[in-house]
Amino acid sequence: MKCPQCGFKDTKVYDSRDANEGIRRRRECLSCSFRFTTYESVRTGNMIIIKKDKRREDFNRDKLMTGIRKACEKRPLPTGIIEKMVDEIEAELIRMGKAEIPSSVVGGIVMEKLKKLDHIAYIRFASVYRDFADITSLKREVDTLIAGKEVASQLPLLPEAEIGSPVKRKRVASVRH
């Protein structure tokens, strides 16, 4: 493993742990003593993605990451969430156990994850992925998203006890002098 600080070609591993779908290793450069972390994951064969026009190409994790990053650009998302999402998508594709996977399956998984994560990123990705023909198609997708929007994750404005029994307030008459 090459040191990212000085470029020296030898490092020592001083800690290894399981991390999601792989192994996290803490390393130290034997030349400059710089410490850094690497992540290793198991690859099981090459997955082939079948494109819409029937072309076939190797699964490219970086291409998937770039597409999701573009959709999430300038959105207030937690650090590392995109990498985690790509890890989950890749793991899901591997679990399918198929040598060839249609791009529509990959796109569908991305859309579902983005819909749960950020609606703006979802619409951005959908506008490219679904190749909306006109503004009406885009509006229809936004309307569908709004109609299915869940608000269960929001905190109630009033405590549960007050929601069941509304409090009647007395009207106070104002007196003019």
Steps between C-alpha positions, in 0.01 A plus 500: 500500500642835393509783758269787395730749679847421368442227239718239676398151391501322837259539791416295804151412618450565869121447522241305296125491557189388319320788333165456324579287195878488543798568724627828643875518551702766681843531342825681573765595246839345582676805357319811630278341775184648342188313614202439273200270454425265212185304429504165325200323356455164338413493131322194376549482126428773252145619471385606157245778467260472206430853376168620350638465147605136580872585523684325779765655721677408822346629821684820588472606864657839423242570230220419745662724763534789252134480397379502860740780596368718216143444617597584860717800412451797735250308716532504880589131537714341771863429415555150369133431421562470124786253548281298736216501247732379222630225732142390570405503131808303401438246778138464388610438140755239613235324714287461188765257381449580131780547250294747296269765646285743299581867559131549580545286813798706614315825425194378690707421809668844484162673460353323804798590717503864383124530555552406866809720536423830325209591272694762304783254426234245402340738248841597360595135449155412363513783247814350347422132556142510376582755229179698541362599162344825621422711805166324547677167560728665754204669673317167517802344677521789747124477567533125563785566739300766688190279519699213653701719737506362852500739792513230769864585572408854603459585866148595610437864577301411809548219753289189429270570801403842364435373148213274618319766702502851358503776758226759474620852551290777642459802285608818665308800387710800431380825644563825318542818690 
